[in-house]
Amino acid sequence: MIKPDFSKCNLCTRNCGTDRASGKLGFCREPAELRIAFAGLHFGEEPLVTVHGGSGTIFFTGCTLRCKFCQNYQISHDGLGRIVDSTEFTRICQKLQDAGAENINLVTGSHNIPKISEYLRDARNVGITIPFCWNSSAYESVEMLELLKGLVTIWLPDLKTLNSDLSEKLFAAPDYPEIAKNAITWMLKNNQIDIVTVNKNGQEKDKMLSGVIVRHLFLPGKFEETADVLCWLKKNADKHACISLMNQYTPIPAKKGKINEFEDRLVNRQEDRDIQDLIEAYDFDYLFYQELSEDTSWLPDFTRPQPFSNKLATPIWHC
């Protein structure tokens, strides 16, 4: 069992050994303190977590991958955010719960799991009752995930690629495929799907209380990558998890010209049809797939108190 050590950081699978306890920054570019950029009700997540009231998202600063195409680059790359202690974190959770959030959605916190698990316990002790949802890249060790066991009940990991050459080029992590598969396998073994139907104003919707939703983002021109991922998910996750296949890849204006590993453009209609054929062939027990859209207005700007459109999110807290 790995003991978390901020002085020789071993919190993520890069094991960079940086002395974060004294303020030095490793790959994640974060100190030992927990930093947050934004919190609010989000209505653009999967229906099972958005439901009626929206998912209560909390965006942590820093990242263990820093993907070249990250839409949240202001947080993951540029360090937007400020330090919060347990009291303020709990206050943010309380505001989200009071605003009607269906869950507390913890976005990209893999580099600070020990601190987050401590804060989650404190939040539970003072009256936060809605589920905690772990929203991550899955680039994390089983030993760290164990610290969240019993606290987090909804797991929302990415499975970005199973191609180690591509993962090395896109986020300097050739070991990503194996680590992500191990992390997702642990999530599947330790969490049972529990979905209930809730009625609000005569409208019934399904709501996840516990379980795993595995996300995969289709990259333009990389059909084979997605086919490989779906093949692994069919063998290892079907009937034990919900699959969320996303076609919303959108070029980031600030990153334009910096991506050479795939075609930096929107998904086209032929690709959309090919993906739908693939989905039909695999016949997953539960798979969510977006309708193709050319709308790019959803791209967030976290320098604003309202990073999203008013239709997509309701701000609760900003750094």
N, C-alpha and C positions, 0 to 999 in steps of 0.2 A: 504493500500500500504506500503510495506516494504522499508524503507530508508536505502540504503547501508551504513554500518558502519564498517570500518576497525579496529576501536579501540575496538569494541566488535563484532568480525566478525560474520556477518549473511549472507555472500554472497552465501554460498551453503546451502543445506538443512540439513546439520549436525548442523548448528547453534552453533558452538563450543565456540563462545564468546571470542576467543583469541585476544589479542591486537596486531594485525599485523602491525598497524601503528607505533608501537615502535620497530618493528623487531622481535617480538615473532612469533613462528611458530605453527600453529594448525595442523589439520589432513593433509591438503594439503602440509604442510611443506614449504610454501611460504610466504615471506613478502608482504607488500603492493605494492612494485614495481613489474613491469612486467618483467618476464625473458623468454628468448627464447633460444632454443638449436640449431635449424637448420631451414633453409628455402631453398626450391628448387622446380623445376618442377618435379612433380610426375606423372608417367605414369601407375601406378598400381591401381588407384582409379576406380570407376565405369565409364563406357564409357560416360555417360551423363555429367560428370564433367571433364573427361580427354580430350575428343574430339580429336582435332588435336595437340594442343600445350602443353598439360599437365596441371595438376592442380597445382597452385602455393601454395604449402603447407608451413605453418609456424607452427612449433611445439613448443608449450608453455611448460615451465617447471612446474612440479607439477601436482597434480590430486586430485580430491575429492573421488576417489574410490581406486586407487592403486590395481587393480585386481592381484591376485596371478600369473596369467598366462600372464601378460602384456608383449607384445613383445617390447614395448618402455620403459621397466623398468629403463633404465639408465636415462631417463627424468622424468618419473612419480614417481619412487621410490628413485633413487639415487641423484636427484637434479642437473643433468647436465644442464648447461645453464648460461646465464649472463643477467644482467639488461639492458634493452633498454628503451630509452625515446621516446617520440612521434616523434621526428625528425628522429631518426634512424629507428623506425618502418616504417614510411612513406617511407624512403629511400629503405628499404627492399621490400616494396610493389611495389615501382616504378621499381626496378630491375626485379622483377618477371613479371610485366606488360610489360616492355620493352623486356623481353626474350620470350614473346609470351604466357604467362600463360592465360588460359581461365577464371580463377577466382582466388581469394585469399582464400585459404582453411585454416581456423583457427582451429588448432587441439588441443583439450583438454584445453580450456581456462575457464571452468566453474567457477573456483575459483577467477577469476579476471575480471568478466564481466564489472563492472563500468569503470575500466581503459581501457579495450579493446574498449568499445563503444566510449570513448573519443578519443582514437587514430584513430578509424575508421572514425570519423567525420573529424578529422584533415587530414587524408589521402584523403578523398573525396574532401576536400576544396582545395587541391593542385594538383588535377588532376588524381586521381585514379578512373577509370571509369568502370573497369571490376567488375563482381558481387563478393560480399563477401559470403563465404560459412561457415556455423557454423557446425563443426565436433566434436560431443561430445558424452558422455555416456548417456545423457538425465537425469542425476541425478542433476537436477537444478530446481529452483522454477520459477513459471510463472512470479512472480514479477521481477526477474532478467532478464528473457527473454524479458520482455517488454522494457528493456533498449536497446535491439538490434533491436527492431522493426523499420522498415524504413531504416535500415543500411544493415542488412543481408537479402538476398533474397533466398538463397539456404540453406536448413537445412538437415544435415546428421547425425541424431541421431542413437545411438544404442538402441536396445531393447534386453538386454542381457538375461534376464530371468523373468518369472512371478512367480517364486518360492522363497518366502521370506526366507525359511530355507537355500536354496542354496546361495542366495545373502548375507545372514549374514555370511556364512562360507567363501565365496570367496572374499568379499570386505567389510565386517563389516557394511552392510547396509541392515537390514531386511526390511526397508521401500522402498527399491529401486523399486520394481514392481509398487507400487502405484504412486510414484513420477515420474517415467519414463513415465507411461501411461498418467499422467496429463500433463507433458511437451510435449509429442508427440501430444496429443490432441490439446493443444494450438497451436502448429506449424501447424497442419492441418487446424485449423479454421482460422488462420491468413495468410495463404499463398496459392495462387493458382498455379497450375502447368502451366508453360510456357516453352515449348520445341520448338526450331526452328531447321531447317536443315541448316547446313553450308557446303559450298563446298570449298575444298582446293586442288589445283592441280588435279581437276577432281574427287576427292573422297568426297562423301557426308557422313556426320555424324550428328546425333542428338546432340543437345546441350541444357542443362537446363539453363535457365535464372532465373527462380524462381520455388519454389516448395520444396517438402520434399522427401527424400530418406531414408527409415528406414532400418537400417542394423541389421542383427542377425547372430551371429557366432554359428554354430553347435558345441557343445562340444562332443567329442567321448563318446559313450555309453549313451548319454542323449537324445535319440530320443523323449521321451515324452515331454521334456522341449521345444524342437523345435516345436513339434506338437501344444503345448499350445500357444506358441507365434504366430505361423501362424494362428491359430484359431482366436486369438484376432485381428490380423492385417486384416484378411479377413472381420471381422465384422466392424472394425473401421477405416481402412485405405485404403482398396481396392477402386480403382478409384479416390482416393484423394491423393495418394502417390505412389511412386515407391518402390518396395521391393527389397532389396539386401540380399540374403541368401548366407552366406559364409561357405565354408567347409575347409578353410585353416588353421584350428587349427594346431599349430606346437609346440612341446615341446621346451622350452627355456633351453639351456644347463646350464645357470647360476642358474636356478630355479629347476633343476632336483631333484626329491625326496621330494619336498616341497608341492606337490599337491596331496591330498588324496580324494578330493570330486568327482573326475571323473577319467577316464582312461587317463593318460598323454601320448598320442600317436597320430599319424596321423589318420585321418579318413580312414576307410577301404572301399573296393569296395561294400560290401554288404550294409553298411550304406549309401553310395552314391546312390545306387539303391533305397533304402527305401525312402530317401529324395526326389528323383525325382518322385517316386510314389505319395508321399504326395503333392508335388507341382502340379502334374497333377490333383489330386483330388480337390484341392482348386481352381485351374483355376483363378489365379490372373490376373487382367487387365494388369499389367506391373510388371514383376519380373525378376531380373537378378540373375543368378546362375553360379558359377564358374565351370570350368572343374576340375575334381579331378586330383591332381598332388602330386607326392612325392618329388618334388624339394623344398628344404629348404634354398636355397642360397639367397632367398629374405629377410631373417631375417636381420634387420638393426643393425649396430654398430655405435651409435651416437658419440662415441669418435673419429671417423674419420671424416675428412672434407667431404668425400663421404660415407655416412652410408650405401647406397644401391649399387646395381650393376649399371653400367653405362647404361644398358638397361632400368632399372626401374626408374632412377631419374637423374636429372641434378642439381648439387649443385649451389646455389646462395649465401648463407651466412651460416657461422658456428660460434658457440660461441667460 
